[in-house]
Amino acid sequence: MNDADVTSIGGVACASQNTEDDGIYHDHIADLVQHFIATIFDGDADAEAQLNDASSMQVAVELLKDYNGHSAPFKAGCTLKSSVSV
């Protein structure tokens, strides 16, 4: 999904070899990231609904919903606590 002007990044990311316009995929990924961030950090139920609605997406998708034991609304922040003994 990278444009032709994207150069190889250590052999990991290269420009795609297809001839189709990748703009629709760029928009799709941008929307997914925006909805994901809003779901996780803002507890936005509408954004979460968009992530779980394949009919709202511009490309063919297969949805998999796995919150790994967590549930919405999510709360931002880190709960990991550590201490250093001197």
Protein Blocks (a to p, Z undefined) as FASTA:
>chain_A
ZZfklcceehlaccdfbfbdfklmmmmmmmmmmmmmmmmmnopaklmmmmmmmklpcbdc
dddddeehpacdddeddfbdcdddZZ
